[in-house]
Amino acid sequence: MIAADTSALSFFLRGEIDPAADKLAAALAAGDLILPPVVITEILSDQSSAKLIESIITEIAVLDIKEGYWTALESHVALSGNTVLRRPSPIL
């Protein structure tokens, strides 16, 4: 399995030549691509990318959110020097 990041997925969707996009294409073709929820959120927040992913989104596995996912994400973002504005509310 290969988890895509937002920039690689964006390059792939726009058909740009990029080593990460090439690896992503190979993983998609092999059925080895998985999307973290945050990547789906970021891609869908960009209207042009959202339209491009509509045709393939059902073919790609989504990484399950496990207990502690958002806490780990916040820790990772804090270590990278960025800030998390707010944690999404759980869907009830």
C-alpha positions as CSV (number, residue, x, y, z in Angstrom):
1,M,0.0,0.0,0.0
2,I,1.1,3.5,-0.8
3,A,-0.6,6.5,1.0
4,A,-0.8,9.5,-1.3
5,D,-0.1,13.0,-0.1
6,T,-2.0,16.0,-1.4
7,S,0.7,17.4,-3.6
8,A,1.4,14.1,-5.4
9,L,-2.3,13.5,-5.9
10,S,-2.7,17.1,-7.2
11,F,0.1,16.6,-9.7
12,F,-1.3,13.3,-10.8
13,L,-4.8,14.7,-11.3
14,R,-3.5,17.6,-13.4
15,G,-1.3,15.3,-15.5
16,E,1.9,16.9,-14.4
17,I,5.2,15.1,-14.9
18,D,6.5,14.4,-11.4
19,P,8.2,11.3,-9.9
20,A,5.6,11.2,-7.0
21,A,2.7,11.4,-9.5
22,D,4.3,8.5,-11.5
23,K,4.5,6.4,-8.3
24,L,1.0,7.3,-7.5
25,A,-0.2,6.3,-11.0
26,A,1.6,2.9,-10.6
27,A,0.1,2.3,-7.2
28,L,-3.4,3.2,-8.5
29,A,-3.0,0.8,-11.4
30,A,-1.9,-2.0,-9.1
31,G,-4.7,-1.3,-6.6
32,D,-2.1,-0.4,-4.0
33,L,-3.1,3.3,-3.4
34,I,-4.8,4.5,-0.2
35,L,-5.9,8.0,0.6
36,P,-5.6,9.4,4.2
37,P,-8.8,11.3,5.1
38,V,-6.9,14.6,5.4
39,V,-5.8,14.3,1.7
40,I,-9.4,13.7,0.6
41,T,-10.4,16.8,2.5
42,E,-7.7,18.9,1.0
43,I,-8.3,17.7,-2.6
44,L,-12.1,18.2,-2.3
45,S,-11.6,21.7,-0.9
46,D,-10.0,22.7,-4.3
47,Q,-12.8,22.9,-6.8
48,S,-10.7,22.2,-9.8
49,S,-9.1,19.1,-8.2
50,A,-12.4,17.9,-6.8
51,K,-13.9,17.8,-10.4
52,L,-10.8,15.8,-11.6
53,I,-11.0,13.2,-8.8
54,E,-14.7,12.4,-9.2
55,S,-14.1,9.8,-11.9
56,I,-11.6,7.8,-9.8
57,I,-12.4,8.4,-6.2
58,T,-14.5,5.2,-5.9
59,E,-11.5,3.1,-7.1
60,I,-9.2,4.3,-4.3
61,A,-9.2,2.8,-0.8
62,V,-9.5,5.2,2.2
63,L,-7.3,4.9,5.2
64,D,-9.5,4.0,8.3
65,I,-9.5,6.6,11.0
66,K,-8.5,4.8,14.2
67,E,-8.6,6.0,17.8
68,G,-5.9,8.8,18.2
69,Y,-5.8,9.7,14.5
70,W,-6.5,13.4,15.0
71,T,-4.2,13.6,18.1
72,A,-1.3,12.1,16.1
73,L,-2.0,14.5,13.2
74,E,-2.0,17.4,15.5
75,S,1.4,16.3,17.0
76,H,2.8,15.8,13.5
77,V,1.7,19.3,12.4
78,A,3.0,20.9,15.6
79,L,6.4,19.3,15.1
80,S,6.5,20.6,11.5
81,G,6.0,24.1,12.7
82,N,2.5,24.5,11.4
83,T,-0.6,25.1,13.4
84,V,-3.9,23.2,13.5
85,L,-6.8,25.7,13.5
86,R,-9.4,23.3,14.9
87,R,-10.1,19.6,15.2
88,P,-13.1,18.5,13.1
89,S,-16.2,17.6,15.1
90,P,-17.1,13.9,15.1
91,I,-20.0,12.9,13.0
92,L,-22.7,11.5,15.2
